[in-house]
Every structure is written in C-alpha cells, then in structure tokens.
C-alpha cells in the first residue's frame, strides 16, 4: 500500500491525527502500527543537519519507508542540493578543496 504525505516539524500530537497519514501510522487492514518514534527521530535529525550545515539548500527524502513499530525507517533515496562553495583564495582554507 502506497501513501504519500508531506510532513513538517513539529511532530507532536497533530502529526498522528493527520487524516492522510494518521490511520496508516496506527496500522490498517491487519498491518502492524508504524514506528512513529523512528519517523520523528529522522525528521528531527534532518532538521538538525539543516541547522548545522547551512550549505545544504534542499533535501528530498523520497520515499521514506516507515517500518512496523520498533523496526525503524528506511530512506530509499535522498538527493541533496548544496550551495556552491565560495573560494577563499587560500587553497588550505578553500572548502571546495576538501
């Protein structure tokens, strides 16, 4: 079963109640509930990466497979767009030469 949804932090109570994803997170048609904690952890970590690395312009995690409870998540593809490095004129401090 394929379900698509765009999620933005915060990931509190409304996260589980979202009509498009809420029922699938709880488990439908005999499936186990999804690993909500793992999905929240991934969203939180990606947010932290974006704060720590301002050169990242965009991350597109697509698709994110959320497995059954306590089994985690799998990012199948995660293309990332970086801001072009600016040369400092000093080769030892030039971020494009690392």
C-alpha positions in Angstrom: 0.0 0.0 0.0 1.5 3.4 -1.0 0.7 6.5 0.9 2.3 9.9 0.3 2.4 12.8 2.7 4.5 15.9 3.3 5.4 16.4 7.0 6.9 19.4 8.6 8.2 19.7 12.2 6.9 20.0 14.9 5.9 16.3 15.1 3.6 16.4 18.2 0.0 15.3 18.6 -1.3 16.7 15.3 1.2 14.5 13.5 -0.7 11.3 14.4 -4.0 12.9 13.8 -3.3 14.0 10.2 -6.0 12.5 8.1 -3.7 11.4 5.3 -1.2 9.6 7.4 -2.7 9.0 10.8 -4.6 5.8 10.1 -1.6 4.3 8.4 0.7 5.1 11.4 -1.8 3.3 13.6 -2.0 0.2 11.4 -4.7 -0.6 8.9 -6.0 -3.7 7.2 -4.2 -6.1 9.6 -0.8 -4.3 9.4 1.2 -3.5 12.4 1.4 0.1 13.6 4.3 2.1 12.1 7.4 3.1 14.0 6.3 6.6 14.8 9.3 7.2 17.1 11.7 6.4 14.4 10.0 8.7 11.9 10.0 11.5 14.5 13.7 10.9 15.1 14.5 11.0 11.4 12.6 14.3 10.9 14.4 15.7 14.0 17.8 14.6 12.8 17.3 16.0 9.3 16.2 19.3 10.8 19.4 19.4 12.9 21.6 18.6 9.9 20.0 21.5 8.1 20.7 23.8 11.0 24.3 22.6 11.4 25.2 22.7 7.6 23.8 25.9 6.1 25.4 24.9 2.7 22.5 22.4 2.3 19.8 24.1 0.3 17.5 21.2 -0.1 16.9 17.6 1.0 14.3 15.4 -0.7 13.7 12.2 1.2 11.6 10.2 -1.2 10.3 7.7 -0.4 10.7 7.2 3.4 9.6 3.7 4.3 8.3 3.6 7.9 8.5 0.1 9.1 6.5 -1.6 11.8 6.9 -0.4 15.4 10.5 -0.7 16.7 11.8 -1.6 13.2 12.8 1.9 12.1 12.7 3.8 8.8 14.5 3.5 5.5 15.2 6.5 3.3 15.2 4.9 -0.2 16.5 8.0 -1.9 17.8 11.3 -0.6 19.0 13.7 -3.2 20.6 16.8 -1.6 21.3 20.2 -3.2 24.3 22.2 -1.9 25.1 25.8 -2.2 28.2 26.3 -4.4 31.3 26.7 -2.4 32.8 30.2 -2.3 36.6 30.3 -2.8 38.6 32.0 -0.1 41.6 32.5 -2.3 43.6 30.4 0.2 43.9 26.8 -1.0 44.3 25.4 2.5 41.1 27.1 3.7 39.1 26.6 0.4 36.1 24.4 1.3 35.9 23.2 -2.3 39.3 21.5 -1.9 38.3 19.3 1.0 
